Amino acid sequence: IILRAFAGGCTAMTGTEAVSNGVPAFRPPESRNAAITLRWMAIILITMFLGISYLAGHLPILNLLSESNSHSRTVLSQIAANVFGSTSYFFYYIQISTFLILILAANTSFADFPRLASIMARDGYLPRQFARQGDRLVFQNGIIILALTACLLVWHYRGKVDSLLPLYAIGVFTSFTLSQSGMFIHWKRLNDKGWLRRALINGCGAIITGIVCIIIITTKFKEGAYIVVILLSILFVTFKGIKRHYVKSALQLALPRRYESHETVNTVLLLVPRIHQGILAAFEYARSIGLDCRAVHVNISADPRRLEVMRKDWDKFAKDIPLVILESPFRSLVGPILEYVDEALSEHPDHVITVIVPEYVPGKWWHSILHENAAFQLKLALSSRRNVVVTNVRYFLG
């Protein structure tokens, strides 16, 4: 009972992490203003917590889930009704104030999580997209991810606050412990005048908040705390994996000490589904970028007359570029093209193959539903090939 009461009381401390996470957002001197804010928060928190606890112990307060509490009135609502009367101005004032404070409390996550995610992204432990600010100068990717996660939690727990509180408390005290431990390491590495006193303060804070975190996990484990433990383990492994990926990528992209330029031999493959004005525009572009230029057509039609008509049109409009016909007995479009590109790469491994994919764009966006977008499939299939450049030539319809 004592451990549960202790863990439940510690949830009242939540909210102070918003100040510690948002120190850079304060006016200069940032650390001094943040410290003053924390002191006032502590004074207000202690006063309200002791006052509400005293009144709750000396007034006829019903449990929120009690059968006699048919309207599921909160403790704060019952205290206000007992002190001021359920129809008084002060009763409604407390109810409305509580509502607004809860909205403001929910907003702290959306103000601080995106900023914290951006810092982690700059350090390489989250995807780079979290470090980018949007048009409104906010870290919109972090806000979107947080909103989706919050919606998922509310849906999963059906909006039950009692089920969500353990998750919230564990998350907060985990961040408390990590931040205090980080400051302890910071002062130890800095090793300037007075570092030992600062390190001892943060070290004690890390130990205390760590003990609270363990107590909350132990007492609330069956009530949903195990989910947080699993998620934190997954997140830790994910963060390390992201960091490892960025380190490897940076090593591979590092500039060499010496670089010798060499001439690139370009082989151009123009994909031709059929002859039309868009193909003629792509034909002009293909001829301008490479001497070794070929047109490739995959025969997926069962009608031989269509192939004969296409040969005649090609001889009429583009006879200076050879036309390669690829047979496809299983009516596959992507497979024969990939095989032909792989053959060209095996013949000339040092060549760069430019695949030109013609694509016509309808005049209205909803017209695209009526057309098969084979260009997207081809680009996706060719994106994994080395020394292959995929180029789109668009023909805009009126």
Salt bridges, closest charged atoms under 4 A:
ASP112 OD1 - ARG115 NH1 2.90
ASP192 OD1 - ARG198 NH1 3.98
GLU223 OE2 - ARG4 NH1 2.91
GLU223 OE1 - LYS220 NZ 3.97
GLU284 OE1 - ARG287 NH2 2.89
ASP292 OD2 - ARG294 NH2 3.34
ASP303 OD1 - ARG305 NE 3.34
ASP320 OD2 - ARG287 NH1 2.71
ASP342 OD1 - ARG385 NE 2.88
